[in-house]
Amino acid sequence: MSTDSYYKDHWVDIEPDRLDRYEAQFVWGPNGDRLLEPAAIAAGHAVADYGCGPGYMSVELARRVGKAGHVHAFDINAQFVRRTKSRVALNGFADFVSVIHLRGDMLPLDDDALDRLIIKNVMVYVDDPLASFVEFRRVVKPGGKVHAIDSDFYMTAFDPVSPEDWRVVLDAALHAFRTPAIGRKMYGLALQAGYSDVAVQIVAAPDTTGRMLNFIKNMAGYARDGGDHDEVTVQRVVDIATRAVDEGRFFSLNPQFLVTATV
Ligand SMILES: C[S@@+](CC[C@H](N)C(=O)[O-])C[C@H]1O[C@@H](n2cnc3c(N)ncnc32)[C@H](O)[C@@H]1O
């Protein structure tokens, strides 16, 4: 059932089937390199992965910085912290990756501790995105970069799910996000936070394989958790999307906004 802090609570406690869907959804995808490219991560960098989830990106970051560098991975979910630790160890990177269970929005890092801070699909959930950009500026050294990647949930598009049906699901699921239009807002927020340079790019790569079906099912779950939703429409969206994936005619678009802010 929804509360005012559902947008955070649903990450702290995740039921097993949703955890499995997230695990599948966050696998490092074909666009991963494009999403990270503007951050210009190099060997030897100290990098944070804020909101690491099951740790797929933490492993990719570790590969890039190598053992001369360090990755600090943070998450508020205890199971993701455990999964990230084992994924990092399995890949042989445990010596230079720290995985930390975060309990607030302040980072347990000294001022100027990092060359890069990467936050992927997490700004949408933080309590106060401007305060987070300010906090990130504290822990990144002058000349370093904060690279934020996120969706704008009003810009998601599907076919053959109708725009009207999708809007019903989206509206009922909005309580799962603190700032659902975060994608378009991050540029202005980073400027407001006082970075010396802010660049924005958009990566819009359609998914026709069904990767986004897990996202649709999670949105249906958020809508149902709200308790005040149109179940017939929510189930129709899931059924139409599932059938479209099975029949090879699924189309979805979830543009990713990349904001790279230099300290
Ligand atoms: C959509 S997932 C993204 C996971 C990962 N960054 C990725 O892209 O694969 C959001 C993650 O952010 C974490 N999270 C949510 N709110 C957070 C907060 N306020 N501080 C830190 N992590 C948070 C969740 O537990 C979850 O692991």
The ligand as an SDF file (V2000), in Angstrom:
LIG
                    3D

 27 29  0  0  0  0  0  0  0  0999 V2000
   16.3280    1.9620  -11.1360 C   0  0  0  0  0  0  0  0  0  0  0  0
   17.5050    1.3070  -10.0410 S   0  0  0  0  0  0  0  0  0  0  0  0
   19.0190    1.6640  -10.8900 C   0  0  0  0  0  0  0  0  0  0  0  0
   20.1510    0.7380  -10.5120 C   0  0  0  0  0  0  0  0  0  0  0  0
   21.4700    1.0100  -11.2360 C   0  0  0  0  0  0  0  0  0  0  0  0
   21.9420    2.3540  -11.0360 N   0  0  0  0  0  0  0  0  0  0  0  0
   21.3230    0.7270  -12.7060 C   0  0  0  0  0  0  0  0  0  0  0  0
   21.1000    1.6290  -13.4910 O   0  0  0  0  0  0  0  0  0  0  0  0
   21.3870   -0.4490  -13.0440 O   0  0  0  0  0  0  0  0  0  0  0  0
   17.4940    2.4570   -8.7200 C   0  0  0  0  0  0  0  0  0  0  0  0
   18.4660    2.1120   -7.6000 C   0  0  0  0  0  0  0  0  0  0  0  0
   18.6060    3.2430   -6.7560 O   0  0  0  0  0  0  0  0  0  0  0  0
   18.5210    2.8630   -5.3940 C   0  0  0  0  0  0  0  0  0  0  0  0
   18.0160    4.0360   -4.6720 N   0  0  0  0  0  0  0  0  0  0  0  0
   16.7680    4.5320   -4.6340 C   0  0  0  0  0  0  0  0  0  0  0  0
   16.7140    5.6530   -3.8950 N   0  0  0  0  0  0  0  0  0  0  0  0
   17.9830    5.8870   -3.4660 C   0  0  0  0  0  0  0  0  0  0  0  0
   18.5860    6.9110   -2.6680 C   0  0  0  0  0  0  0  0  0  0  0  0
   17.8700    7.9120   -2.1490 N   0  0  0  0  0  0  0  0  0  0  0  0
   19.9190    6.8340   -2.4310 N   0  0  0  0  0  0  0  0  0  0  0  0
   20.6530    5.8170   -2.9550 C   0  0  0  0  0  0  0  0  0  0  0  0
   20.1390    4.8210   -3.6990 N   0  0  0  0  0  0  0  0  0  0  0  0
   18.8180    4.8510   -3.9680 C   0  0  0  0  0  0  0  0  0  0  0  0
   17.5970    1.6540   -5.4150 C   0  0  0  0  0  0  0  0  0  0  0  0
   17.7430    0.8280   -4.2800 O   0  0  0  0  0  0  0  0  0  0  0  0
   18.0110    0.9680   -6.7120 C   0  0  0  0  0  0  0  0  0  0  0  0
   19.0740    0.1030   -6.5190 O   0  0  0  0  0  0  0  0  0  0  0  0
  1  2  1  0
  2  3  1  0
  2 10  1  0
  3  4  1  0
  4  5  1  0
  5  6  1  0
  5  7  1  0
  7  8  2  0
  7  9  1  0
 10 11  1  0
 11 12  1  0
 11 26  1  0
 12 13  1  0
 13 14  1  0
 13 24  1  0
 14 15  1  0
 14 23  1  0
 15 16  2  0
 16 17  1  0
 17 18  1  0
 17 23  2  0
 18 19  1  0
 18 20  2  0
 20 21  1  0
 21 22  2  0
 22 23  1  0
 24 25  1  0
 24 26  1  0
 26 27  1  0
M  CHG  2   2   1   9  -1
M  END
$$$$
